[in-house]
């Protein structure tokens, strides 16, 4: 590693690229409904990101926690899903990625029959990005008249 750095290769950037690759693989497995391999990739990402001193990792950490919540939801472990989605939200509540996290919390709450909480989460999510049409349509469906 030292020799690579001495030759001008940005080791931290390469590590971040590797972590992004793990996230992409986890997403691919999730989309294919292969939840355990997806979870394995996310767990590896979390373990390896602890050794990275890069300020650009926050977005990846939030996205990974969000995906981890979705994976647990896919595995029908709604309590763990909620825990990881909340952990993603509290990582940095002002991060623009929170529009996705809040939407997912809202959808999970709706699936759990908690319509008023779902409405609140989706309302908060709409404040992050105007014109997020999918969210706006979902919010209109749960919004109390």
PAZAPA-4460 file (N, C-alpha, C; in steps of 0.05 Angstrom, whole numbers, plus 32768, in hexadecimal, padded with zeros to 4 digits):
% residues 145
    n_x    n_y    n_z   ca_x   ca_y   ca_z    c_x    c_y    c_z   seq   type   mol
   8011   7FE8   8000   8000   8000   8000   8012   8019   8000     1      X     A
   8027   8018   800F   8039   802F   8011   8046   8035   7FF6     2      X     A
   804E   801F   7FE8   805A   8022   7FCE   8047   802E   7FB9     3      X     A
   802E   8026   7FBB   8019   8031   7FA9   8016   804F   7FAE     4      X     A
   8015   8057   7FC7   8012   8073   7FCF   802A   8083   7FC5     5      X     A
   8042   8077   7FC8   805A   8085   7FBF   805B   8089   7FA0     6      X     A
   804D   8077   7F92   804C   8079   7F75   8036   808C   7F6B     7      X     A
   8028   8099   7F7E   8015   80AE   7F77   7FF8   80A4   7F76     8      X     A
   7FF3   808C   7F7E   7FD8   8081   7F7F   7FCA   808A   7F98     9      X     A
   7FB2   8095   7F96   7FA3   809F   7FAD   7F95   8087   7FB9    10      X     A
   7FA1   807C   7FCE   7F98   8064   7FDC   7F7C   8068   7FE8    11      X     A
   7F78   807F   7FF4   7F5E   8085   8000   7F48   8085   7FEB    12      X     A
   7F4E   8090   7FD4   7F3A   8091   7FBE   7F34   8075   7FB4    13      X     A
   7F48   8064   7FB2   7F45   8049   7FA9   7F34   8039   7FBD    14      X     A
   7F38   803E   7FD7   7F28   8030   7FEC   7F0B   8039   7FEA    15      X     A
   7F07   8053   7FE5   7EEC   805D   7FE2   7EDE   8050   7FC9    16      X     A
   7EED   804E   7FB4   7EE3   8040   7F9C   7EDB   8024   7FA2    17      X     A
   7EEB   8016   7FB2   7EE5   7FFA   7FB9   7ECB   7FF9   7FCA    18      X     A
   7EC8   800C   7FDC   7EB0   800C   7FEC   7E97   8012   7FDB    19      X     A
   7E9A   8024   7FC8   7E84   802A   7FB5   7E7D   8010   7FA5    20      X     A
   7E91   8001   7F9E   7E8D   7FE8   7F90   7E7D   7FD4   7FA1    21      X     A
   7E84   7FD3   7FBB   7E75   7FC1   7FCD   7E57   7FCA   7FCF    22      X     A
   7E53   7FE4   7FCF   7E38   7FEF   7FD0   7E28   7FE7   7FB6    23      X     A
   7E35   7FEA   7FA0   7E29   7FE2   7F86   7E22   7FC5   7F86    24      X     A
   7E34   7FB4   7F8F   7E2E   7F97   7F91   7E17   7F91   7FA4    25      X     A
   7E16   7F9E   7FBA   7E01   7F9A   7FCD   7DE6   7FA3   7FC1    26      X     A
   7DE6   7FB9   7FB3   7DCE   7FC2   7FA5   7DC4   7FAE   7F90    27      X     A
   7DD7   7FA4   7F81   7DD1   7F90   7F6D   7DC4   7F77   7F79    28      X     A
   7DCF   7F6E   7F8F   7DC4   7F56   7F9D   7DA9   7F5C   7FA8    29      X     A
   7DA5   7F74   7FB3   7D8B   7F7C   7FBE   7D76   7F7D   7FA9    30      X     A
   7D7D   7F88   7F92   7D69   7F8A   7F7C   7D62   7F6E   7F72    31      X     A
   7D75   7F5B   7F74   7D70   7F3F   7F6C   7D63   7F2F   7F82    32      X     A
   7D5C   7F3D   7F98   7D50   7F30   7FB0   7D62   7F1B   7FBC    33      X     A
   7D7C   7F1E   7FB9   7D90   7F0D   7FC6   7D99   7F1C   7FDF    34      X     A
   7D88   7F1B   7FF4   7D8C   7F2D   800B   7DA5   7F26   801B    35      X     A
   7DAB   7F0D   8020   7DC2   7F06   8030   7DDC   7F0F   8023    36      X     A
   7DE0   7F09   8009   7DF9   7F14   7FFD   7DFA   7F33   7FFE    37      X     A
   7DE3   7F40   7FFA   7DE2   7F5D   7FFC   7DEB   7F66   8017    38      X     A
   7DE1   7F59   802C   7DE8   7F60   8047   7E06   7F5B   804C    39      X     A
   7E10   7F46   8041   7E2D   7F40   8044   7E3E   7F56   8038    40      X     A
   7E36   7F60   8020   7E46   7F76   8014   7E44   7F8F   8025    41      X     A
   7E2C   7F95   802F   7E2A   7FAD   8040   7E3A   7FAA   805A    42      X     A
   7E39   7F93   8066   7E49   7F8F   807E   7E67   7F92   8079    43      X     A
   7E70   7F88   8062   7E8C   7F8B   805A   7E93   7FA9   8056    44      X     A
   7E80   7FB7   8048   7E84   7FD3   8044   7E87   7FE2   805F    45      X     A
   7E75   7FDC   8071   7E76   7FE9   808C   7E90   7FE3   809A    46      X     A
   7E99   7FCA   8099   7EB2   7FC3   80A6   7ECA   7FD1   809A    47      X     A
   7ECB   7FD1   8080   7EE2   7FDD   8072   7EE2   7FFC   8072    48      X     A
   7ECA   8008   8075   7EC9   8025   8075   7ED4   8031   8090    49      X     A
   7ED5   8020   80A4   7EDF   802A   80BE   7EFD   8032   80BC    50      X     A
   7F0B   8027   80A9   7F27   802C   80A5   7F2D   8043   8092    51      X     A
   7F18   8050   8089   7F1B   8065   8075   7F17   8080   8082    52      X     A
   7F2B   8091   807F   7F2A   80AC   808A   7F23   80BF   8074    53      X     A
   7F0B   80BD   8069   7F04   80CD   8052   7EEA   80DC   8058    54      X     A
   7EEA   80F6   8055   7ED2   8106   805B   7EBB   8101   8047    55      X     A
   7EC1   80F4   8031   7EAC   80EF   801D   7E9C   80D5   8022    56      X     A
   7EA1   80C9   8038   7E94   80AF   803D   7E78   80B1   8049    57      X     A
   7E71   80C8   8053   7E56   80CB   805F   7E3F   80C3   804D    58      X     A
   7E3F   80CC   8035   7E29   80C4   8022   7E28   80A6   801F    59      X     A
   7E3F   8099   801C   7E40   807C   8019   7E36   806E   8032    60      X     A
   7E3D   8078   804A   7E34   806C   8063   7E15   806F   8065    61      X     A
   7E0A   8086   805F   7DED   8089   8060   7DE0   8077   804C    62      X     A
   7DEA   8076   8034   7DDE   8065   801F   7DE0   8047   8027    63      X     A
   7DF6   803F   8033   7DF9   8023   803C   7DE6   801C   8053    64      X     A
   7DE3   802E   8066   7DD0   8029   807B   7DB3   8028   8071    65      X     A
   7DAC   803A   805E   7D92   8039   8052   7D8D   801F   8044    66      X     A
   7DA1   8016   8034   7D9F   7FFC   8026   7D9D   7FE5   803A    67      X     A
   7DAC   7FE7   804F   7DAB   7FD2   8064   7D8F   7FD0   8070    68      X     A
   7D82   7FE7   8074   7D67   7FE6   807E   7D54   7FD9   806A    69      X     A
   7D58   7FE0   8050   7D47   7FD4   803B   7D4C   7FB5   8039    70      X     A
   7D65   7FAD   803D   7D6B   7F91   803C   7D5C   7F82   8052    71      X     A
   7D5D   7F8D   806A   7D4F   7F80   8081   7D31   7F80   807C    72      X     A
   7D27   7F95   8070   7D0A   7F96   8069   7D04   7F7F   8055    73      X     A
   7D16   7F7C   8042   7D12   7F67   802E   7D13   7F4B   803B    74      X     A
   7D22   7F49   8051   7D24   7F30   8060   7D0E   7F2D   8075    75      X     A
   7CFB   7F40   8073   7CE3   7F41   8085   7CEB   7F45   80A2    76      X     A
   7D01   7F53   80A7   7D0A   7F5A   80C2   7D05   7F78   80C5    77      X     A
   7CEC   7F80   80C8   7CE4   7F9C   80C7   7CF0   7FAC   80DE    78      X     A
   7CF3   7FA0   80F6   7CFF   7FAE   810C   7D1C   7FB6   8106    79      X     A
   7D2B   7FA4   80FC   7D47   7FAA   80F4   7D47   7FBE   80DD    80      X     A
   7D34   7FBB   80CB   7D33   7FCE   80B4   7D2F   7FEB   80BF    81      X     A
   7D1C   7FEE   80D1   7D17   8008   80DD   7D2F   8012   80EC    82      X     A
   7D3D   8001   80FB   7D54   8009   810A   7D6A   8015   80F7    83      X     A
   7D6F   8007   80E1   7D85   8010   80CF   7D7D   8028   80BF    84      X     A
   7D63   802A   80B8   7D5A   8043   80AA   7D5D   805B   80BD    85      X     A
   7D56   8057   80D6   7D58   806D   80E9   7D76   8074   80EE    86      X     A
   7D86   805F   80EF   7DA3   8064   80F2   7DAE   8074   80DA    87      X     A
   7DA4   806E   80C2   7DAC   807D   80AA   7DA4   809A   80AD    88      X     A
   7D8B   809E   80B7   7D81   80B9   80BA   7D92   80C9   80CE    89      X     A
   7D98   80BD   80E5   7DA6   80CB   80FA   7DC4   80CE   80F4    90      X     A
   7DCE   80C2   80DF   7DEA   80C5   80D8   7DF0   80E2   80D2    91      X     A
   7DDD   80EF   80C3   7DDF   810C   80BE   7DC3   8114   80B3    92      X     A
   7DB3   811F   80C3   7D97   8125   80BC   7D94   813A   80A6    93      X     A
   7DA9   8148   80A0   7DA7   815D   808C   7DB2   8155   8071    94      X     A
   7DBD   813D   806F   7DC8   8133   8056   7DB2   8130   8041    95      X     A
   7DB6   8139   8029   7DA1   8137   8014   7D97   811A   800F    96      X     A
   7DA7   8106   8015   7D9F   80EA   8011   7D88   80E3   8023    97      X     A
   7D83   80F3   8038   7D6E   80ED   804B   7D52   80EC   803D    98      X     A
   7D4F   80F8   8026   7D35   80F7   8018   7D2E   80DA   8012    99      X     A
   7D42   80C9   800C   7D3E   80AD   8007   7D39   809E   8020   100      X     A
   7D49   80A4   8035   7D46   8096   804E   7D2B   809B   805A   101      X     A
   7D23   80B5   805A   7D09   80BC   8066   7CF2   80AF   8056   102      X     A
   7CF5   80AE   803C   7CE1   80A1   802B   7CDF   8083   8032   103      X     A
   7CF5   8077   8036   7CF5   805A   803D   7CEA   8055   8058   104      X     A
   7CF0   8067   806B   7CE4   8064   8086   7CC6   8068   8083   105      X     A
   7CBD   807B   8073   7CA1   807F   806F   7C93   8067   8063   106      X     A
   7CA0   805B   804F   7C94   8043   8043   7C93   802C   8056   107      X     A
   7CA7   8029   8067   7CA8   8014   807B   7C92   8018   8090   108      X     A
   7C8F   8031   8098   7C7A   8037   80AC   7C5E   8032   80A0   109      X     A
   7C5B   8039   8086   7C42   8034   8079   7C3C   8016   8078   110      X     A
   7C51   8006   8072   7C4E   7FE9   8072   7C47   7FDE   808D   111      X     A
   7C50   7FEC   80A2   7C4A   7FE4   80BE   7C2F   7FEF   80C7   112      X     A
   7C21   7FFD   80B6   7C07   8008   80BD   7C08   8022   80CC   113      X     A
   7C1F   802F   80CC   7C22   8048   80DB   7C20   8060   80C7   114      X     A
   7C08   8065   80BD   7C04   8078   80A8   7C0D   8095   80B0   115      X     A
   7C07   809D   80C8   7C0E   80B8   80D0   7C2C   80BC   80D1   116      X     A
   7C3B   80A8   80DA   7C58   80AA   80DB   7C63   80AA   80BE   117      X     A
   7C57   8099   80AD   7C5F   8098   8091   7C5B   80B3   8084   118      X     A
   7C45   80C0   808A   7C3F   80DA   807F   7C54   80EF   8088   119      X     A
   7C5B   80EE   80A2   7C6F   8101   80AC   7C8A   80FC   809E   120      X     A
   7C93   80E3   809B   7CAD   80DD   808F   7CAD   80E7   8072   121      X     A
   7C98   80E2   8064   7C97   80EA   8048   7C96   8109   8045   122      X     A
   7C88   8116   8057   7C87   8133   8057   7CA3   813E   805B   123      X     A
   7CB1   8133   806F   7CCD   813C   8074   7CDF   8137   805C   124      X     A
   7CDB   8120   804F   7CEC   8119   8037   7CE7   812D   8020   125      X     A
   7CCE   8136   801D   7CC9   8148   8007   7CD8   8163   800A   126      X     A
   7CDE   816A   8023   7CEC   8183   8028   7D09   8182   801E   127      X     A
   7D14   816B   801B   7D30   8168   8012   7D33   816E   7FF4   128      X     A
   7D1F   8166   7FE5   7D22   816A   7FC8   7D06   816E   7FBB   129      X     A
   7D02   8186   7FB1   7CEA   818B   7FA2   7CEC   817D   7F87   130      X     A
   7CD6   8173   7F7E   7CD6   8166   7F64   7CDD   8148   7F65   131      X     A
   7CDF   813D   7F7C   7CE3   8120   7F7F   7CC8   8113   7F7B   132      X     A
   7CC1   810F   7F62   7CA5   8109   7F5A   7C9B   80EF   7F66   133      X     A
   7CAB   80DA   7F67   7CA3   80C1   7F73   7C9A   80C5   7F90   134      X     A
   7CAB   80D3   7F9F   7CA5   80D8   7FBB   7C8C   80EA   7FBD   135      X     A
   7C8A   80FE   7FAD   7C72   810F   7FAE   7C59   8100   7FA9   136      X     A
   7C59   80ED   7F96   7C41   80DD   7F91   7C3B   80CB   7FA8   137      X     A
   7C50   80BF   7FB4   7C4B   80AD   7FCB   7C41   80BE   7FE3   138      X     A
   7C4C   80D5   7FE7   7C43   80E7   7FFD   7C26   80EF   7FF9   139      X     A
   7C1E   80F5   7FE1   7C01   80FC   7FDC   7BEF   80E5   7FE4   140      X     A
   7BF8   80CC   7FE1   7BE7   80B5   7FE7   7BE3   80B2   8005   141      X     A
   7BF7   80B9   8015   7BF5   80B5   8032   7BED   80CE   8041   142      X     A
   7BEE   80E5   8034   7BE8   80FE   8041   7BCB   8100   8049   143      X     A
   7BC8   8109   8062   7BAD   810C   806D   7BA1   8126   8062   144      X     A
   7B89   8124   8056   7B7D   813D   804A   7B76   8152   805E   145      X     A
***
